[in-house]
Amino acid sequence: MIEIIQRGPKAIKTCPKCGCKFSFEKNDVRINRYEYTGSQTYYISCPQCNATLDIYLNIFKNRVGDS
């Protein structure tokens, strides 16, 4: 039986606009900060069509380098 011992640092995303499937790491994620509300969102850009894709950082939970 195959078992995951420890998850790797990369996540995989498929762009809903162009269909490109790509991997990325936590350091590829950018932050949008909103001064008026004090909130922030996380995003990455599709490497093929440059569409902005929202990301939830919990996808990196329990991956290499996280505690």
N, C-alpha and C positions, 0 to 999 in steps of 0.2 A: 504494500500500500504506500502511495506517495503522500508525504505529510510536509506541510510548510513548517520549518523550524523558526525562521524569522523572516518577516516580510522585507522586501527590498525598498530602497528609497524613492523609487519612481512610481508615478501614478499614470493611468492611461485615460485619455479623454477622446471622444469622437465629436467633431465639430458638427453642429446641427445645420449649418449653412452649406458647407461644401462636402461633408462626409469624411474629411481627413481624419485618420486615427493616428494619434501621436502620444508619446510619453513625455512627462515633465517631472521636475523635481521641485521641492518646496522653495528653493531659491529662485525659481522661474516665475513665481507668483508675484504680482504687483498689487499695490493697495490704492484704492480711491478713498480719500478722506473728505467728509462733508462737514465744513466748518459750522454751518447753521444748525445742524442736528447733532453734531458730535459723533455721528456714526461712521462706519467705514465698511467697504466691501472689498473682496479679493477677486482678482481676475487674472487670466492669461490671454494671450493673443494666439489665434490659430496660426501655425507656421506657413500654411498654404494660402489662406485668403485674408488673414489679419483680422478676422472677426473677433470681437471681445466676448470671452466666455467667463461667466461667473464661476467661482470656485469656492467650496467650503473647505476650510483647512482641516476639518476632522477627517478628511480622506487620508491624511498622513499619520493619524493616530496609530501608535504601536508599530511604527516603521523604524528602520535603522536610523540611529542618531537622535531619536526622540525619547524623552523620558516621561 
